Amino acid sequence: MSRIDWRSHPTPDSIAALRARYPVERSVDITLTSKLERRSSGPGPKVDIANIGERLRAFLQRRVKGDIAIHKLAPLTGGASKEQFAFELDWTCEGQRRVGERMVLRREPSESVVETNRAREFQLIRTAGEIGVPVPQTYWLDETGEELGRPSIVYGFVDGVQKPSAGASKTTGVGICFDAAQRAVIGPQFIDILAKIHTMQPQAHDLSAFDIPRVGTTQDIDWQLNWWSRVWQEDLLEQVPLMTLAEQWLRAHRKPLDHLSLVHADYRTGNYLFDEHSLKITAMLDWELGYFGDRHADLAWLLMPAFETVAEDGSRLSSSLFARDEFLAAYEKASGLPVDLDRLRYYTVFVFWRGALMTLGSAPRAAHGAKSHQDVILGWFAGLGYNLLESLRRSLEQAMR
């Protein structure tokens, strides 16, 4: 049987071998194992709004006292990872009748560009709100998918826009441009929120879906390297020697954790909403990849050239907001945490490697199996993968000097 065949139809023995080879956090292991166990089931079913509505009504009725009514259930546009549906809910909360409260149902597709755990995402969003980060209000979780068909969360709808109405952007929010006045207001908020995230400590919060790495060890990066190495082995369509070389280099040069941080893992312009009039950030989004580890992973990700735009004077703006050095200096001041340039170089290799394996492995694999509502976008991602490979080659060559 060919390599592609076993990945399309994994056996219990092949799944067990991957689990033994790549030890990861418990909830990550559960999620990745579940992905492979259901892969042979064929293409994912088409979205059936009527069925989702019936399931959602029953799900909510078991959690809400009194009568409920669901209105205007409809898919939300955007998002390359999960199915999202907006709806309005009439319900009673703590004795108060609420009519037409807007909410969002976020549900897993059969397979995705990133296979993640809804309990982890739910807990991170709730925790972020507890430390003052603007996020949607979390309401309910279906961790296993027994009630809503697939693992899902329900949270509040947040008003805001992803980009200025006069601007343009590419798929997934890349290429959003702000003028100087907008940058002056949004930029400091972007840094202050990141500082809150990176200085939050987990002890005071319910984060039972996470294993917390120990400072002074390489536990955090070991789990990350195993997570994504396992994903690559599960999903690749063809071998890429550069990916193997990068993994070997990353394992050989990992550093013990110097400060425990909550890592958002997709922190960038395009993953937050803001009010277009006040320019206040109203919600940080896309927490599904979050974990506890080295803050430099977030810094390297948001500094990626793919998220740069050009300022009025022709200079490059990281995450469409700052000159690179300006950002790093402002981040150190806001967080009180130093930026270690050696660690930043290491995590620059890591994020290019992770991005390449998502776009050249998981995305086309899910599209190949017709597993997602976003098959066209997932196929398009594969074209980005080769640009990321070249960026990976350059960053690795630079780091090896």
LUMVEXMAR-14853 format. One record per residue (C-alpha): residue number from 1; x, y, z; residue in one letter. Coordinates in steps of 0.02 Angstrom, whole numbers, plus 50000, padded with zeros to 5 digits. Example, Ala and Ser with C-alpha at 12.3 -4.5 7.8 and 13.67 -1.06 7.14 Angstrom:
2
+-----+-------+-------+-------+------+
| pos |    c1 |    c2 |    c3 | code |
+-----+-------+-------+-------+------+
|   1 | 50615 | 49775 | 50390 |    a |
|   2 | 50684 | 49947 | 50357 |    s |
+-----+-------+-------+-------+------+
REM end
This chain:
401
+-----+-------+-------+-------+------+
| pos |    c1 |    c2 |    c3 | code |
+-----+-------+-------+-------+------+
|   1 | 50000 | 50000 | 50000 |    m |
|   2 | 50068 | 50173 | 49954 |    s |
|   3 | 50106 | 50311 | 50076 |    r |
|   4 | 49957 | 50411 | 50014 |    i |
|   5 | 49843 | 50260 | 50034 |    d |
|   6 | 49886 | 50231 | 50216 |    w |
|   7 | 49858 | 50414 | 50255 |    r |
|   8 | 49690 | 50409 | 50168 |    s |
|   9 | 49642 | 50250 | 50261 |    h |
|  10 | 49745 | 50243 | 50422 |    p |
|  11 | 49741 | 50082 | 50521 |    t |
|  12 | 49738 | 50066 | 50710 |    p |
|  13 | 49919 | 50009 | 50704 |    d |
|  14 | 49977 | 50160 | 50601 |    s |
|  15 | 49885 | 50278 | 50718 |    i |
|  16 | 49962 | 50195 | 50871 |    a |
|  17 | 50135 | 50209 | 50794 |    a |
|  18 | 50115 | 50397 | 50767 |    l |
|  19 | 50052 | 50422 | 50944 |    r |
|  20 | 50202 | 50330 | 51014 |    a |
|  21 | 50326 | 50422 | 50903 |    r |
|  22 | 50261 | 50597 | 50938 |    y |
|  23 | 50205 | 50623 | 51119 |    p |
|  24 | 50100 | 50782 | 51137 |    v |
|  25 | 49980 | 50862 | 51259 |    e |
|  26 | 49837 | 50748 | 51306 |    r |
|  27 | 49699 | 50850 | 51222 |    s |
|  28 | 49803 | 50872 | 51064 |    v |
|  29 | 49829 | 50683 | 51056 |    d |
|  30 | 49642 | 50654 | 51073 |    i |
|  31 | 49604 | 50777 | 50934 |    t |
|  32 | 49734 | 50713 | 50810 |    l |
|  33 | 49688 | 50532 | 50844 |    t |
|  34 | 49504 | 50569 | 50814 |    s |
|  35 | 49547 | 50651 | 50648 |    k |
|  36 | 49633 | 50495 | 50585 |    l |
|  37 | 49501 | 50377 | 50653 |    e |
|  38 | 49364 | 50462 | 50552 |    r |
|  39 | 49466 | 50499 | 50396 |    r |
|  40 | 49410 | 50340 | 50305 |    s |
|  41 | 49228 | 50391 | 50320 |    s |
|  42 | 49234 | 50484 | 50154 |    g |
|  43 | 49190 | 50663 | 50106 |    p |
|  44 | 49113 | 50775 | 50236 |    g |
|  45 | 48924 | 50799 | 50226 |    p |
|  46 | 48857 | 50960 | 50153 |    k |
|  47 | 48799 | 51094 | 50273 |    v |
|  48 | 48616 | 51062 | 50317 |    d |
|  49 | 48549 | 51219 | 50400 |    i |
|  50 | 48384 | 51138 | 50448 |    a |
|  51 | 48472 | 50994 | 50537 |    n |
|  52 | 48595 | 51112 | 50623 |    i |
|  53 | 48448 | 51219 | 50680 |    g |
|  54 | 48359 | 51068 | 50755 |    e |
|  55 | 48516 | 51010 | 50844 |    r |
|  56 | 48553 | 51185 | 50908 |    l |
|  57 | 48377 | 51207 | 50975 |    r |
|  58 | 48386 | 51043 | 51071 |    a |
|  59 | 48562 | 51083 | 51133 |    f |
|  60 | 48510 | 51253 | 51200 |    l |
|  61 | 48347 | 51192 | 51274 |    q |
|  62 | 48445 | 51072 | 51385 |    r |
|  63 | 48547 | 51218 | 51453 |    r |
|  64 | 48423 | 51361 | 51465 |    v |
|  65 | 48275 | 51375 | 51582 |    k |
|  66 | 48115 | 51431 | 51501 |    g |
|  67 | 48064 | 51451 | 51321 |    d |
|  68 | 48190 | 51487 | 51185 |    i |
|  69 | 48175 | 51541 | 51004 |    a |
|  70 | 48310 | 51541 | 50870 |    i |
|  71 | 48301 | 51664 | 50727 |    h |
|  72 | 48404 | 51703 | 50571 |    k |
|  73 | 48521 | 51554 | 50579 |    l |
|  74 | 48640 | 51574 | 50432 |    a |
|  75 | 48821 | 51535 | 50385 |    p |
|  76 | 48951 | 51671 | 50412 |    l |
|  77 | 49070 | 51710 | 50271 |    t |
|  78 | 49258 | 51700 | 50294 |    g |
|  79 | 49359 | 51582 | 50399 |    g |
|  80 | 49461 | 51446 | 50318 |    a |
|  81 | 49461 | 51332 | 50469 |    s |
|  82 | 49292 | 51305 | 50552 |    k |
|  83 | 49108 | 51316 | 50506 |    e |
|  84 | 49026 | 51470 | 50584 |    q |
|  85 | 48843 | 51516 | 50593 |    f |
|  86 | 48763 | 51674 | 50659 |    a |
|  87 | 48593 | 51670 | 50743 |    f |
|  88 | 48482 | 51769 | 50860 |    e |
|  89 | 48419 | 51694 | 51022 |    l |
|  90 | 48269 | 51737 | 51130 |    d |
|  91 | 48306 | 51665 | 51303 |    w |
|  92 | 48307 | 51696 | 51490 |    t |
|  93 | 48477 | 51723 | 51572 |    c |
|  94 | 48488 | 51738 | 51761 |    e |
|  95 | 48305 | 51786 | 51770 |    g |
|  96 | 48318 | 51918 | 51634 |    q |
|  97 | 48229 | 51897 | 51468 |    r |
|  98 | 48341 | 51932 | 51319 |    r |
|  99 | 48266 | 51949 | 51147 |    v |
| 100 | 48364 | 51938 | 50984 |    g |
| 101 | 48534 | 51916 | 51067 |    e |
| 102 | 48659 | 51884 | 50930 |    r |
| 103 | 48769 | 51731 | 50946 |    m |
| 104 | 48888 | 51625 | 50844 |    v |
| 105 | 48896 | 51436 | 50828 |    l |
| 106 | 49074 | 51381 | 50786 |    r |
| 107 | 49083 | 51199 | 50729 |    r |
| 108 | 49218 | 51083 | 50664 |    e |
| 109 | 49211 | 51025 | 50484 |    p |
| 110 | 49253 | 50844 | 50446 |    s |
| 111 | 49435 | 50898 | 50425 |    e |
| 112 | 49525 | 51063 | 50419 |    s |
| 113 | 49687 | 51155 | 50382 |    v |
| 114 | 49712 | 51148 | 50570 |    v |
| 115 | 49638 | 51010 | 50676 |    e |
| 116 | 49609 | 51085 | 50847 |    t |
| 117 | 49515 | 51054 | 51008 |    n |
| 118 | 49357 | 51152 | 51049 |    r |
| 119 | 49379 | 51135 | 51238 |    a |
| 120 | 49551 | 51217 | 51225 |    r |
| 121 | 49481 | 51358 | 51119 |    e |
| 122 | 49332 | 51383 | 51234 |    f |
| 123 | 49442 | 51392 | 51389 |    q |
| 124 | 49565 | 51512 | 51309 |    l |
| 125 | 49430 | 51633 | 51252 |    i |
| 126 | 49351 | 51631 | 51425 |    r |
| 127 | 49520 | 51655 | 51510 |    t |
| 128 | 49566 | 51798 | 51393 |    a |
| 129 | 49406 | 51886 | 51442 |    g |
| 130 | 49447 | 51862 | 51626 |    e |
| 131 | 49613 | 51955 | 51606 |    i |
| 132 | 49536 | 52100 | 51510 |    g |
| 133 | 49569 | 52050 | 51330 |    v |
| 134 | 49423 | 52095 | 51216 |    p |
| 135 | 49346 | 51930 | 51160 |    v |
| 136 | 49172 | 51862 | 51128 |    p |
| 137 | 49069 | 51806 | 51278 |    q |
| 138 | 49081 | 51617 | 51295 |    t |
| 139 | 48918 | 51525 | 51327 |    y |
| 140 | 48915 | 51338 | 51292 |    w |
| 141 | 49028 | 51196 | 51235 |    l |
| 142 | 48991 | 51030 | 51150 |    d |
| 143 | 49162 | 50953 | 51171 |    e |
| 144 | 49127 | 50786 | 51088 |    t |
| 145 | 49000 | 50837 | 50956 |    g |
| 146 | 48871 | 50713 | 51018 |    e |
| 147 | 48736 | 50847 | 51022 |    e |
| 148 | 48781 | 50965 | 50880 |    l |
| 149 | 48850 | 50836 | 50760 |    g |
| 150 | 49029 | 50892 | 50780 |    r |
| 151 | 49127 | 50975 | 50922 |    p |
| 152 | 49063 | 51153 | 50938 |    s |
| 153 | 49060 | 51309 | 51042 |    i |
| 154 | 48930 | 51446 | 51057 |    v |
| 155 | 48987 | 51622 | 51096 |    y |
| 156 | 48923 | 51798 | 51082 |    g |
| 157 | 48924 | 51898 | 50921 |    f |
| 158 | 49043 | 52048 | 50924 |    v |
| 159 | 49019 | 52202 | 50818 |    d |
| 160 | 49167 | 52266 | 50721 |    g |
| 161 | 49258 | 52256 | 50556 |    v |
| 162 | 49415 | 52165 | 50504 |    q |
| 163 | 49478 | 52302 | 50388 |    k |
| 164 | 49437 | 52482 | 50344 |    p |
| 165 | 49287 | 52491 | 50227 |    s |
| 166 | 49390 | 52587 | 50099 |    a |
| 167 | 49531 | 52460 | 50103 |    g |
| 168 | 49563 | 52292 | 50023 |    a |
| 169 | 49637 | 52130 | 50083 |    s |
| 170 | 49680 | 51958 | 50021 |    k |
| 171 | 49608 | 51792 | 50077 |    t |
| 172 | 49614 | 51761 | 50266 |    t |
| 173 | 49639 | 51946 | 50303 |    g |
| 174 | 49815 | 51960 | 50233 |    v |
| 175 | 49856 | 52128 | 50153 |    g |
| 176 | 49746 | 52240 | 50259 |    i |
| 177 | 49807 | 52421 | 50250 |    c |
| 178 | 49785 | 52560 | 50377 |    f |
| 179 | 49827 | 52743 | 50356 |    d |
| 180 | 49943 | 52831 | 50479 |    a |
| 181 | 49801 | 52896 | 50588 |    a |
| 182 | 49724 | 52723 | 50603 |    q |
| 183 | 49892 | 52644 | 50643 |    r |
| 184 | 49922 | 52771 | 50781 |    a |
| 185 | 49764 | 52714 | 50873 |    v |
| 186 | 49755 | 52528 | 50833 |    i |
| 187 | 49942 | 52492 | 50851 |    g |
| 188 | 49960 | 52528 | 51038 |    p |
| 189 | 49805 | 52424 | 51076 |    q |
| 190 | 49875 | 52279 | 50974 |    f |
| 191 | 50034 | 52283 | 51079 |    i |
| 192 | 49948 | 52307 | 51247 |    d |
| 193 | 49833 | 52159 | 51216 |    i |
| 194 | 49980 | 52049 | 51167 |    l |
| 195 | 50071 | 52102 | 51326 |    a |
| 196 | 49919 | 52050 | 51431 |    k |
| 197 | 49914 | 51882 | 51344 |    i |
| 198 | 50099 | 51848 | 51367 |    h |
| 199 | 50104 | 51898 | 51551 |    t |
| 200 | 49949 | 51801 | 51603 |    m |
| 201 | 49987 | 51654 | 51717 |    q |
| 202 | 49874 | 51500 | 51712 |    p |
| 203 | 49857 | 51458 | 51896 |    q |
| 204 | 49702 | 51565 | 51929 |    a |
| 205 | 49602 | 51500 | 51781 |    h |
| 206 | 49513 | 51342 | 51726 |    d |
| 207 | 49629 | 51275 | 51591 |    l |
| 208 | 49604 | 51090 | 51618 |    s |
| 209 | 49618 | 51054 | 51432 |    a |
| 210 | 49802 | 51105 | 51435 |    f |
| 211 | 49961 | 51026 | 51497 |    d |
| 212 | 50072 | 51166 | 51566 |    i |
| 213 | 50258 | 51153 | 51525 |    p |
| 214 | 50391 | 51186 | 51656 |    r |
| 215 | 50504 | 51338 | 51645 |    v |
| 216 | 50687 | 51288 | 51626 |    g |
| 217 | 50644 | 51137 | 51518 |    t |
| 218 | 50613 | 51110 | 51333 |    t |
| 219 | 50443 | 51031 | 51367 |    q |
| 220 | 50348 | 51170 | 51278 |    d |
| 221 | 50443 | 51165 | 51114 |    i |
| 222 | 50456 | 50974 | 51120 |    d |
| 223 | 50266 | 50964 | 51124 |    w |
| 224 | 50252 | 51089 | 50982 |    q |
| 225 | 50380 | 51001 | 50873 |    l |
| 226 | 50296 | 50835 | 50905 |    n |
| 227 | 50123 | 50907 | 50871 |    w |
| 228 | 50169 | 50977 | 50702 |    w |
| 229 | 50288 | 50837 | 50652 |    s |
| 230 | 50145 | 50717 | 50684 |    r |
| 231 | 50026 | 50824 | 50581 |    v |
| 232 | 50150 | 50825 | 50438 |    w |
| 233 | 50167 | 50636 | 50441 |    q |
| 234 | 49978 | 50615 | 50449 |    e |
| 235 | 49935 | 50736 | 50310 |    d |
| 236 | 50075 | 50757 | 50183 |    l |
| 237 | 50041 | 50717 | 50000 |    l |
| 238 | 50224 | 50712 | 49952 |    e |
| 239 | 50389 | 50711 | 50045 |    q |
| 240 | 50485 | 50877 | 50054 |    v |
| 241 | 50668 | 50856 | 50109 |    p |
| 242 | 50678 | 51036 | 50169 |    l |
| 243 | 50540 | 51001 | 50296 |    m |
| 244 | 50641 | 50857 | 50367 |    t |
| 245 | 50798 | 50963 | 50375 |    l |
| 246 | 50705 | 51104 | 50464 |    a |
| 247 | 50631 | 50984 | 50591 |    e |
| 248 | 50802 | 50911 | 50628 |    q |
| 249 | 50876 | 51086 | 50650 |    w |
| 250 | 50733 | 51141 | 50763 |    l |
| 251 | 50755 | 50989 | 50874 |    r |
| 252 | 50943 | 51012 | 50884 |    a |
| 253 | 50934 | 51198 | 50931 |    h |
| 254 | 50785 | 51209 | 51049 |    r |
| 255 | 50808 | 51315 | 51205 |    k |
| 256 | 50739 | 51291 | 51382 |    p |
| 257 | 50587 | 51398 | 51417 |    l |
| 258 | 50636 | 51562 | 51503 |    d |
| 259 | 50461 | 51629 | 51542 |    h |
| 260 | 50293 | 51542 | 51533 |    l |
| 261 | 50173 | 51635 | 51418 |    s |
| 262 | 50005 | 51603 | 51342 |    l |
| 263 | 50043 | 51595 | 51156 |    v |
| 264 | 49898 | 51644 | 51044 |    h |
| 265 | 49986 | 51563 | 50894 |    a |
| 266 | 49894 | 51663 | 50759 |    d |
| 267 | 49912 | 51840 | 50826 |    y |
| 268 | 49911 | 51963 | 50680 |    r |
| 269 | 49810 | 52094 | 50590 |    t |
| 270 | 49662 | 52005 | 50511 |    g |
| 271 | 49624 | 51909 | 50670 |    n |
| 272 | 49542 | 52048 | 50767 |    y |
| 273 | 49389 | 52158 | 50746 |    l |
| 274 | 49383 | 52345 | 50777 |    f |
| 275 | 49254 | 52483 | 50778 |    d |
| 276 | 49284 | 52585 | 50622 |    e |
| 277 | 49233 | 52750 | 50702 |    h |
| 278 | 49323 | 52741 | 50870 |    s |
| 279 | 49458 | 52621 | 50805 |    l |
| 280 | 49442 | 52523 | 50967 |    k |
| 281 | 49483 | 52339 | 50952 |    i |
| 282 | 49322 | 52247 | 50997 |    t |
| 283 | 49379 | 52065 | 50990 |    a |
| 284 | 49533 | 51958 | 50968 |    m |
| 285 | 49486 | 51804 | 50868 |    l |
| 286 | 49553 | 51633 | 50815 |    d |
| 287 | 49617 | 51561 | 50979 |    w |
| 288 | 49609 | 51380 | 50923 |    e |
| 289 | 49798 | 51354 | 50906 |    l |
| 290 | 49841 | 51431 | 51075 |    g |
| 291 | 49957 | 51345 | 51199 |    y |
| 292 | 50077 | 51385 | 51340 |    f |
| 293 | 50259 | 51410 | 51295 |    g |
| 294 | 50382 | 51537 | 51225 |    d |
| 295 | 50315 | 51710 | 51182 |    r |
| 296 | 50438 | 51726 | 51038 |    h |
| 297 | 50328 | 51611 | 50934 |    a |
| 298 | 50194 | 51748 | 50928 |    d |
| 299 | 50324 | 51882 | 50890 |    l |
| 300 | 50398 | 51782 | 50747 |    a |
| 301 | 50226 | 51746 | 50674 |    w |
| 302 | 50162 | 51924 | 50672 |    l |
| 303 | 50328 | 51985 | 50599 |    l |
| 304 | 50316 | 51866 | 50450 |    m |
| 305 | 50339 | 51953 | 50281 |    p |
| 306 | 50172 | 51879 | 50224 |    a |
| 307 | 50085 | 51995 | 50348 |    f |
| 308 | 50179 | 52152 | 50296 |    e |
| 309 | 50110 | 52299 | 50199 |    t |
| 310 | 50191 | 52457 | 50134 |    v |
| 311 | 50180 | 52626 | 50222 |    a |
| 312 | 50157 | 52792 | 50135 |    e |
| 313 | 50346 | 52818 | 50127 |    d |
| 314 | 50377 | 52644 | 50055 |    g |
| 315 | 50439 | 52565 | 50217 |    s |
| 316 | 50379 | 52394 | 50272 |    r |
| 317 | 50249 | 52377 | 50409 |    l |
| 318 | 50239 | 52217 | 50511 |    s |
| 319 | 50058 | 52160 | 50532 |    s |
| 320 | 50014 | 52319 | 50436 |    s |
| 321 | 50049 | 52423 | 50592 |    l |
| 322 | 50233 | 52449 | 50636 |    f |
| 323 | 50411 | 52454 | 50579 |    a |
| 324 | 50491 | 52295 | 50648 |    r |
| 325 | 50610 | 52380 | 50771 |    d |
| 326 | 50474 | 52499 | 50829 |    e |
| 327 | 50362 | 52352 | 50869 |    f |
| 328 | 50494 | 52256 | 50965 |    l |
| 329 | 50540 | 52408 | 51071 |    a |
| 330 | 50358 | 52448 | 51109 |    a |
| 331 | 50322 | 52266 | 51152 |    y |
| 332 | 50465 | 52258 | 51276 |    e |
| 333 | 50403 | 52416 | 51361 |    k |
| 334 | 50221 | 52358 | 51370 |    a |
| 335 | 50256 | 52180 | 51427 |    s |
| 336 | 50411 | 52204 | 51533 |    g |
| 337 | 50482 | 52051 | 51444 |    l |
| 338 | 50643 | 52055 | 51345 |    p |
| 339 | 50654 | 52006 | 51163 |    v |
| 340 | 50792 | 51879 | 51140 |    d |
| 341 | 50849 | 51895 | 50959 |    l |
| 342 | 50921 | 51718 | 50957 |    d |
| 343 | 50754 | 51648 | 51013 |    r |
| 344 | 50665 | 51758 | 50886 |    l |
| 345 | 50774 | 51687 | 50747 |    r |
| 346 | 50738 | 51511 | 50808 |    y |
| 347 | 50551 | 51540 | 50810 |    y |
| 348 | 50557 | 51623 | 50639 |    t |
| 349 | 50615 | 51455 | 50571 |    v |
| 350 | 50481 | 51369 | 50674 |    f |
| 351 | 50335 | 51474 | 50610 |    v |
| 352 | 50389 | 51458 | 50428 |    f |
| 353 | 50403 | 51270 | 50452 |    w |
| 354 | 50232 | 51261 | 50536 |    r |
| 355 | 50153 | 51370 | 50402 |    g |
| 356 | 50227 | 51266 | 50262 |    a |
| 357 | 50164 | 51102 | 50333 |    l |
| 358 | 49989 | 51172 | 50354 |    m |
| 359 | 49981 | 51236 | 50176 |    t |
| 360 | 50072 | 51092 | 50091 |    l |
| 361 | 50004 | 50953 | 50202 |    g |
| 362 | 49844 | 50979 | 50300 |    s |
| 363 | 49755 | 51100 | 50183 |    a |
| 364 | 49773 | 51000 | 50020 |    p |
| 365 | 49744 | 50837 | 50116 |    r |
| 366 | 49575 | 50900 | 50180 |    a |
| 367 | 49532 | 50969 | 50007 |    a |
| 368 | 49586 | 50806 | 49925 |    h |
| 369 | 49464 | 50711 | 50034 |    g |
| 370 | 49323 | 50839 | 50010 |    a |
| 371 | 49315 | 50855 | 50198 |    k |
| 372 | 49279 | 51041 | 50217 |    s |
| 373 | 49156 | 51176 | 50168 |    h |
| 374 | 49309 | 51275 | 50112 |    q |
| 375 | 49388 | 51154 | 49989 |    d |
| 376 | 49427 | 51290 | 49861 |    v |
| 377 | 49521 | 51397 | 49987 |    i |
| 378 | 49610 | 51245 | 50058 |    l |
| 379 | 49670 | 51200 | 49884 |    g |
| 380 | 49725 | 51380 | 49856 |    w |
| 381 | 49830 | 51371 | 50014 |    f |
| 382 | 49942 | 51242 | 49930 |    a |
| 383 | 50005 | 51378 | 49814 |    g |
| 384 | 50059 | 51481 | 49964 |    l |
| 385 | 50157 | 51335 | 50031 |    g |
| 386 | 50296 | 51353 | 49905 |    y |
| 387 | 50323 | 51535 | 49951 |    n |
| 388 | 50331 | 51481 | 50133 |    l |
| 389 | 50457 | 51346 | 50088 |    l |
| 390 | 50569 | 51476 | 50009 |    e |
| 391 | 50552 | 51586 | 50164 |    s |
| 392 | 50591 | 51433 | 50270 |    l |
| 393 | 50747 | 51398 | 50167 |    r |
| 394 | 50808 | 51577 | 50186 |    r |
| 395 | 50774 | 51587 | 50373 |    s |
| 396 | 50856 | 51417 | 50402 |    l |
| 397 | 51008 | 51465 | 50300 |    e |
| 398 | 51023 | 51627 | 50398 |    q |
| 399 | 51004 | 51537 | 50565 |    a |
| 400 | 51137 | 51408 | 50519 |    m |
| 401 | 51272 | 51537 | 50482 |    r |
+-----+-------+-------+-------+------+
REM end
